[in-house]
Amino acid sequence: MAKLLIVYGTTEGQTRKIAERMAQRARDTGHEVALHDATALPGDIEPAAFSAVIVAGSVHIGRHQSSIDHFVRTHRAALENRPSALVSVSLSAAGDEHDRQDARECAEHFLAGTGWRPTAIHLAAGAFRFSQYDFFKRWIMRRIAREKGTPSDTSQDYEFTDWLALDGFVDDFLAGAGPGR
Ligand SMILES: Cc1cc2nc3c(=O)[nH]c(=O)nc-3n(C[C@H](O)[C@H](O)[C@H](O)COP(=O)(O)O)c2cc1C
């Protein structure tokens, strides 16, 4: 059984949902999990007390949340001393090969900035959460949706996350984390 720490950053809520799903999957498969929003971490959080760590964040204009950037920079040594993973959530991850290359580059840019070398990286498709956007964001995101040929009715949200692929990622990551590590 692994003792797993999941820390996430979210702007419109999809990465929270993804982090909660990962936590549930890990618990359902017999692991112990602590789940925290990176903007509300307990002051005494100690990644070295866990056997594995997943950091999840989403991409906005090419960048991940500063809260997860800060967490990773502060705890990089502990992350690199145990199995650790980045889950990067974006709409590019839902696209074609060119879009997925953009998603990879955003993740790599985050890793280069923090200096963190995780054991695993998972690119997860996010959502259009029109219900969470202000007028300006809704206008921009509707334009992007139209350009991409995805639904752009702003009275609804559209989720592209592949939940089964996410479960598979958690299972593989935890299998590598192994007991006693
Ligand atoms: C203002 C804004 C900018 C965004 N910029 C990007 C981007 O540069 N690349 C991308 O792939 N997705 C981008 N997205 C899509 C988000 O990554 C996606 O909606 C994700 O689900 C957000 O996760 P969150 O709800 O956890 O914040 C953007 C979304 C918004 C609202």
The ligand as an SDF file (V2000), in Angstrom:
LIG
                    3D

 31 33  0  0  0  0  0  0  0  0999 V2000
   -8.5160   31.8320  -20.1210 C   0  0  0  0  0  0  0  0  0  0  0  0
   -8.1650   30.4110  -20.4750 C   0  0  0  0  0  0  0  0  0  0  0  0
   -6.9480   30.1310  -21.0930 C   0  0  0  0  0  0  0  0  0  0  0  0
   -6.6260   28.8180  -21.4600 C   0  0  0  0  0  0  0  0  0  0  0  0
   -5.4330   28.5820  -22.0780 N   0  0  0  0  0  0  0  0  0  0  0  0
   -5.1510   27.3190  -22.5080 C   0  0  0  0  0  0  0  0  0  0  0  0
   -3.9430   27.0580  -23.2010 C   0  0  0  0  0  0  0  0  0  0  0  0
   -3.0900   27.9200  -23.3950 O   0  0  0  0  0  0  0  0  0  0  0  0
   -3.7450   25.7960  -23.6600 N   0  0  0  0  0  0  0  0  0  0  0  0
   -4.6590   24.7920  -23.4600 C   0  0  0  0  0  0  0  0  0  0  0  0
   -4.4490   23.6900  -23.9190 O   0  0  0  0  0  0  0  0  0  0  0  0
   -5.7980   25.0000  -22.7460 N   0  0  0  0  0  0  0  0  0  0  0  0
   -6.0540   26.2380  -22.2750 C   0  0  0  0  0  0  0  0  0  0  0  0
   -7.1980   26.4790  -21.5710 N   0  0  0  0  0  0  0  0  0  0  0  0
   -8.0950   25.3570  -21.2510 C   0  0  0  0  0  0  0  0  0  0  0  0
   -7.9130   24.8480  -19.7990 C   0  0  0  0  0  0  0  0  0  0  0  0
   -6.6530   24.2460  -19.6300 O   0  0  0  0  0  0  0  0  0  0  0  0
   -9.0390   23.8490  -19.5270 C   0  0  0  0  0  0  0  0  0  0  0  0
  -10.2590   24.5460  -19.5790 O   0  0  0  0  0  0  0  0  0  0  0  0
   -8.8930   23.1280  -18.2060 C   0  0  0  0  0  0  0  0  0  0  0  0
   -9.9450   22.1970  -18.0840 O   0  0  0  0  0  0  0  0  0  0  0  0
   -8.9030   24.0970  -17.0230 C   0  0  0  0  0  0  0  0  0  0  0  0
   -8.7530   23.3510  -15.8390 O   0  0  0  0  0  0  0  0  0  0  0  0
   -9.2240   23.9450  -14.4230 P   0  0  0  0  0  0  0  0  0  0  0  0
  -10.7300   24.0080  -14.4840 O   0  0  0  0  0  0  0  0  0  0  0  0
   -8.7490   22.9670  -13.4430 O   0  0  0  0  0  0  0  0  0  0  0  0
   -8.5820   25.2750  -14.2710 O   0  0  0  0  0  0  0  0  0  0  0  0
   -7.5290   27.7520  -21.1850 C   0  0  0  0  0  0  0  0  0  0  0  0
   -8.7430   28.0320  -20.5220 C   0  0  0  0  0  0  0  0  0  0  0  0
   -9.0600   29.3480  -20.1660 C   0  0  0  0  0  0  0  0  0  0  0  0
  -10.3680   29.6200  -19.4720 C   0  0  0  0  0  0  0  0  0  0  0  0
  1  2  1  0
  2  3  1  0
  2 30  2  0
  3  4  2  0
  4  5  1  0
  4 28  1  0
  5  6  2  0
  6  7  1  0
  6 13  1  0
  7  8  2  0
  7  9  1  0
  9 10  1  0
 10 11  2  0
 10 12  1  0
 12 13  2  0
 13 14  1  0
 14 15  1  0
 14 28  1  0
 15 16  1  0
 16 17  1  0
 16 18  1  0
 18 19  1  0
 18 20  1  0
 20 21  1  0
 20 22  1  0
 22 23  1  0
 23 24  1  0
 24 25  2  0
 24 26  1  0
 24 27  1  0
 28 29  2  0
 29 30  1  0
 30 31  1  0
M  END
$$$$
